[in-house]
Amino acid sequence: MKLFAFGLGYCAARLFARGQVFGGTVRSAAAAAEWAAKGLDAQVFPGRTLRHANVGLVSAPPDAQGDPVLRAAGAAIRDAGWERVVYFSTVGVYGDTGGAWVDENSPLLARTGRGRARIDAEAAWTAFGREAGMEIDILRLGGIYGPGRGPFEKLRSRDARVVVKPGQVFNRIHVDDIASAVEMVVAAGRPGAVYNVVDGSPSAPEDVLDYGAELLGLPQPARETLEDAAMSPMARSFFEENRRVRNERLRGLGWSPTFATYREGLQAILAEEGGI
């Protein structure tokens, strides 16, 4: 696989570390130089040439005008003749199900502008694939965590707090399990499809923070209600939706998460970050 990543962000960096990313786009010449020093062909978006890759990875979110990659580079992607494009979406497209389980065949009930934009972007990429004769895989990701994105820095602060909303759960996915899912989907070579990329173990936020505190030997973080919490509108919006997401379709390809729950994931993060 020679993968070109539109958006050399957190997940693409992990794929690069696994030897899977050939090149990608960044937002500035300075960032391109930093990646070039690591041996990656980094190009300022939308990129100079795409012909040396055979698979595209799109992690850039939609903006007010739609999908920025399709808008700026759709013609170049078509001309490059790639085998497939992997598009990172979100399980947020399912909206609120009151905690009920969903899979890839469930209706897309997102009500937020962010969720609706993702639904539109998925449809746009699917239509592009049909028109260009290219396979499009849509990977709906749970809440991403991993080294540098774990709860430990928050827990080490003196005022660590956790919002508790009875019955609220979130699906999560370790960044390394996202990378292995991309590898599995591309290697399978099947017609493009939608896959939920989650660990299959939705959990309450207080459970995750409590376990992280236990690993650090710290007291449990203080509790606060959603009504009393000082949160950004975007952060608060995540608590307005509650669902449990299945991952059987991806498992059907032979994939299984290395970090089956947040417990294994947090243990691995702490070990990689050097412990306490």
C-alpha positions in Angstrom: 0.0 0.0 0.0 1.3 3.5 -1.0 -1.0 5.8 0.9 -1.4 9.5 0.4 -3.0 11.3 3.4 -5.1 14.4 3.0 -4.3 15.8 6.4 -1.2 14.6 8.1 -2.8 14.6 11.6 -2.8 12.3 14.6 -4.0 9.1 12.8 -2.0 9.6 9.7 1.1 10.1 11.8 0.5 6.7 13.4 0.1 5.1 10.0 3.4 6.7 8.9 5.1 5.2 11.9 3.9 1.8 10.8 5.4 2.4 7.3 2.1 2.9 5.5 2.0 6.6 4.5 3.9 7.6 1.3 2.9 11.3 1.3 0.3 13.7 2.4 -0.8 17.3 2.8 -0.2 19.9 5.4 -1.3 23.5 5.9 2.1 25.3 5.7 5.5 25.1 4.1 7.1 24.9 7.6 5.0 21.8 8.5 6.0 20.3 5.1 9.6 20.7 5.9 9.2 19.1 9.3 7.6 16.0 7.7 10.2 15.9 4.9 12.9 15.7 7.5 11.2 12.5 8.7 11.3 11.1 5.1 7.7 11.8 4.0 6.7 13.6 0.9 4.6 16.3 2.5 2.9 18.8 0.3 1.0 22.0 1.1 -2.7 21.3 0.5 -4.1 20.5 -2.0 -0.8 18.9 -3.1 1.3 18.9 -6.2 1.1 15.4 -7.5 -0.8 12.3 -6.4 0.3 9.8 -9.0 2.9 7.9 -6.9 0.2 6.7 -4.5 -2.5 4.1 -5.0 -4.7 4.7 -1.9 -6.0 7.9 -0.5 -6.8 8.7 3.1 -9.0 11.7 3.9 -9.2 12.9 7.5 -10.1 16.5 6.8 -13.5 17.5 8.2 -16.1 19.1 6.0 -16.4 22.9 6.1 -19.3 25.3 5.4 -18.9 24.7 1.7 -18.8 20.9 1.9 -15.8 18.5 1.7 -12.6 20.5 1.1 -10.7 17.7 -0.4 -13.3 16.9 -3.0 -13.6 20.5 -3.8 -9.9 21.2 -4.2 -8.5 17.9 -5.4 -11.3 15.7 -6.7 -10.2 16.1 -10.3 -6.6 15.3 -9.4 -7.7 12.2 -7.4 -9.7 11.0 -10.4 -6.8 11.6 -12.8 -4.4 9.8 -10.5 -6.4 6.5 -10.9 -6.1 5.5 -7.3 -7.5 2.1 -6.3 -9.6 3.4 -3.4 -10.1 6.2 -0.9 -10.6 5.7 2.8 -12.7 8.5 4.3 -12.7 9.1 8.0 -16.1 9.9 9.2 -17.6 9.7 12.7 -20.2 7.6 14.6 -21.8 10.9 15.3 -23.8 10.5 12.1 -26.1 8.1 14.0 -27.3 10.9 16.2 -29.1 10.1 19.5 -30.6 6.7 20.0 -31.2 6.9 23.7 -28.3 4.5 24.3 -29.6 1.8 21.9 -27.2 -0.2 19.8 -26.5 0.8 16.1 -24.7 -0.7 13.2 -23.8 0.3 9.7 -27.4 -0.3 8.5 -28.9 2.0 11.2 -30.6 5.2 10.1 -28.5 8.4 10.2 -30.3 10.5 12.8 -27.7 13.3 13.4 -29.3 16.6 14.2 -26.3 18.8 14.8 -24.8 20.8 12.0 -21.5 18.9 12.5 -23.2 15.6 12.2 -25.3 16.6 9.1 -22.2 17.9 7.4 -20.6 14.5 7.9 -23.6 12.7 6.4 -23.4 15.0 3.4 -19.7 14.4 3.0 -20.1 10.6 3.1 -22.8 10.9 0.4 -20.5 13.1 -1.7 -17.6 10.7 -1.5 -19.8 7.8 -2.3 -21.2 9.6 -5.4 -17.6 10.5 -6.4 -16.5 6.9 -6.2 -19.4 5.8 -8.5 -18.6 8.5 -11.0 -14.8 7.9 -10.9 -15.0 4.1 -10.8 -13.1 4.1 -7.5 -13.7 2.2 -4.3 -14.7 4.4 -1.4 -14.4 3.0 2.2 -16.1 5.1 4.9 -14.7 4.5 8.4 -16.9 5.9 11.1 -14.7 6.4 14.1 -15.5 6.5 17.7 -13.8 8.9 20.2 -10.1 8.8 19.3 -7.5 8.3 22.1 -3.9 7.2 22.4 -0.5 8.6 23.4 -0.8 12.3 23.8 -4.6 12.1 23.8 -5.2 10.1 26.9 -6.8 11.4 30.2 -3.6 11.5 32.2 -2.6 15.1 31.8 -6.1 16.1 32.8 -6.0 13.8 35.8 -2.7 15.2 37.0 -4.1 18.7 37.2 -5.4 19.8 40.6 -8.9 20.6 39.4 -9.5 17.4 37.4 -13.3 17.0 37.1 -15.6 14.6 35.2 -19.1 15.3 33.9 -21.6 12.7 35.0 -24.8 12.2 33.1 -26.7 9.1 34.2 -26.8 6.5 31.5 -24.4 8.3 29.2 -21.9 6.2 27.3 -19.3 6.9 24.5 -17.6 4.6 22.0 -13.9 4.9 21.8 -11.1 3.7 19.6 -7.3 3.6 20.2 -5.3 5.3 17.4 -3.4 2.1 16.7 -6.6 0.2 16.2 -7.7 2.8 13.7 -4.4 2.3 11.8 -4.9 -1.5 11.8 -8.4 -1.0 10.5 -7.2 1.0 7.6 -4.6 -1.6 6.8 -7.2 -4.4 7.0 -9.8 -2.6 4.9 -7.3 -1.9 2.1 -5.7 -5.3 2.2 -9.1 -7.0 2.0 -9.6 -5.4 -1.4 -13.4 -5.6 -1.3 -15.9 -3.2 -2.8 -16.1 0.0 -0.9 -18.2 -0.1 2.2 -19.0 1.6 5.5 -17.3 0.3 8.7 -17.7 1.3 12.3 -14.3 1.6 13.9 -14.9 1.3 17.6 -13.7 -1.0 20.4 -17.3 -2.3 20.9 -17.2 -1.4 24.6 -19.1 1.8 25.1 -18.4 3.2 28.5 -19.3 6.1 30.8 -16.8 8.9 31.0 -16.4 8.7 34.7 -15.4 5.0 34.4 -12.6 5.9 32.1 -11.3 8.8 34.3 -11.6 6.7 37.4 -9.5 3.9 35.9 -6.9 6.4 34.7 -6.7 7.9 38.2 -6.3 4.4 39.6 -3.4 3.7 37.2 -1.7 6.9 38.4 -2.4 6.3 42.0 -4.5 9.4 42.3 -7.9 10.0 43.8 -11.0 9.9 41.6 -11.7 13.2 39.8 -14.5 15.3 41.3 -17.9 14.9 39.8 -20.1 17.6 38.3 -23.4 17.5 36.5 -23.9 18.5 32.9 -26.0 21.5 34.0 -23.2 22.8 36.2 -20.2 22.0 34.0 -18.3 24.8 32.3 -18.0 23.4 28.7 -17.8 24.7 25.2 -21.0 24.3 23.1 -19.2 21.6 21.0 -18.2 19.6 24.1 -21.7 19.9 25.5 -23.2 18.7 22.3 -21.5 15.3 22.7 -23.6 14.7 25.8 -26.8 15.4 23.9 -26.4 12.2 22.0 -26.2 8.7 23.5 -25.7 5.5 21.6 -23.8 2.2 21.5 -22.1 1.2 18.3 -21.3 -2.3 17.0 -18.2 -3.2 15.0 -19.1 -6.7 13.6 -18.7 -5.7 10.0 -15.1 -4.8 10.4 -14.5 -7.9 12.5 -15.9 -9.8 9.6 -12.7 -8.8 7.6 -10.6 -10.4 10.3 -10.0 -7.3 12.3 -10.1 -7.2 16.1 -9.0 -4.3 18.3 -5.8 -4.7 20.1 -7.3 -2.6 22.9 -10.6 -4.2 23.5 -11.6 -1.8 26.2 -10.4 1.5 27.6 -8.5 -0.4 30.3 -6.1 -2.1 27.9 -5.8 1.2 26.0 -5.0 3.3 29.0 -2.4 0.8 30.2 -0.7 0.9 26.9 -0.7 4.7 26.8 0.8 5.0 30.2 3.5 2.5 29.3 4.4 4.4 26.1 4.4 7.8 27.8 6.8 6.5 30.4 4.5 5.7 33.3 3.7 8.2 36.1 
